[in-house]
Amino acid sequence: MGILTDPSAGQGKITKAIISYHPKLSILLYISGITWFCFLAYTPLNAGTYFSENALLPGLVKSEFRDDGSAKLFYDELQDEMKKYDNSIPYPWILAKFQQIGLDTYTHNFTLNYPLGKSNTKYNGKNVYGILRAPRAGSTESLVMSVPYRPPTNINPTTAPGVAIMLAFAKHANRQKYWSKDIIFLITEHEQLGIQAWLEAYYHVVCGRRGVLDHGDLRGRGGAIQAAINLEFHDINIDRMDIKVEGLNGQLPNLDLFNLATRMCTKEGISHTFKNRENRNYRDPVKDWNYAFQTLMTMIFTQASGVPNGNHGLYHRFGIQALTLEGFSDRKTTNPGNFLSVGRILESIFRSLNNLLERFHQSYFFYLLPSSDRFISIGLYIPSVCFIAGALFLKACGKWFRLYKYLINLSEMSAEDKRNLELTENANENIKIISICGIFLFTHTIGILLMNSPKLITTVGSQYGYNTELSLYGGFAIIFVLLLMIPVLITIKTCYKSMTVLHVVALLEAATSLICLSMYNFSLGLIVGTFYVPILLLLEPCRCRAYSVIQKLLWFIAHPFVTLTLLVTIYTIFNFPNESFGENVLRGISATQQAVVFAIVDFMIYSNWLYGVITCVMVPNWICFWCVLFSTAKTDAYITIEKKND
């Protein structure tokens, strides 16, 4: 606090250096942050994966699973049943199989009340699950094996082989006496919606907006869930196993669980991938870095969206470590894995998890993966965002010190000197703290209202015959145009000192939000910082009309609504090069409308933070900077006073 409040602080060497060089130092910090992150993919700068929890090692022993014949029989029977239930789960057959195996068998009903529009549209679903009670414990802890059931009419690849191997493994596990944890075998309907409803019912909580997802009740429960494995096998012959880890809002499972899955795949001779990319070891360091960096960026983009790339991603918020094993048949290998190999992988994983005496805690929860056998810990990657955000902090300090120096020099000037400089009345005005706080509060109130507006917007749109996508996109477009008019309402934009303080506050908010966001979802923080920080470093009210127009245009494009539309449209143009420009633009706008709806629905059902962060943090901050761009630039008199006593 001394450097900000001590009258003598303005004479210090550090303060003078910040005042003089903060534009260049800010750019240097930004470049350093980007460079730091890029070099993390270089193998000598990251670490190899390893087991931190020795209790997971029992899975490395010889496997006993021999029920591959049962799995094949279950698969053939399920194929026949799926013909009878082309749009739903074959409940009677699955319930009968669970009961024949000897599991405690239950069904779970849930209802989704579609949260947008005026119509009370409801979607019903049903999950089926069976519980293998631990013979050596009192149902205090449990593990979950889940499969999202996909009927023949589903556009996604089938998961019938996953259901078959689950039943075969349940049959095998029921004969063993070493289980100290319950094992819950869960088959869900409607992809992530089914698992979300089941978890909410299991823990008696509501994660999204109340009244949207009626999770129903469960008639049977196991112990506290320690870990979960989600299966998405698309063929009875598995050539490779892709391991998915990204969860809701960018959460990740404990690194030990990921290491466990990779080790068991290697043990059984099935190729494993991460982000559908195999590990490669090039002799050329540049090629090695490039391949690892591409894998790393694939993870960054997936994690930044906050959308789980599998059902496993919804377990994380409950403290349950989970991942998805997705099996593919590429028809490239001469000896693909079959039900026997896959069953042994599952047996090894669950035997290891069964041996855990406490929750996962020893290994990392915050990490990045350039490959399946290398990782980057939080201690290595977080400095990159700190450098990027530090550029904003440094600019804020530089502007504050300049203003402080100006006020000190102004107070020391005589009345005659002030007359000679022809200072305006605004030069003697005090900083209007109340007005600045009012602007800050007003912009964030707009953000909160915007976050809660989709229901109202779609209701009004439906009254005029517009569908949900068009209502939301058109409504947000109208709101965006209205936001552009806010600087007209600002009464202090002619007061250089007050607008400078608003600029400093906006910079501090942007930098602080970036750091906080990166602590939870580093990928989102990195992408936002990489895109926004360079523009924020350039923003400065000036008297050059051309440069002022360029700044306003850049910041106009940086609005989340405009940025999303442009990025999706450009992506569409590159992916459909044979289509006309007009058709691609319309297709891009249509895709943007769907993306907006998906983000809002995810926010209301699953509590995905992306929409909330954009409306409550990014949009208010954008408005503050938009107001700053319309403020009065420094006059020659201001500059003369600033340089006084240099």
Order of alpha helices (4+ residues) and beta strands (2+ residues): alpha-alpha-beta-alpha-alpha-beta-beta-beta-alpha-beta-alpha-beta-beta-beta-alpha-beta-alpha-beta-alpha-beta-beta-alpha-alpha-alpha-alpha-alpha-alpha-alpha-alpha-alpha-alpha-alpha-alpha-alpha-alpha
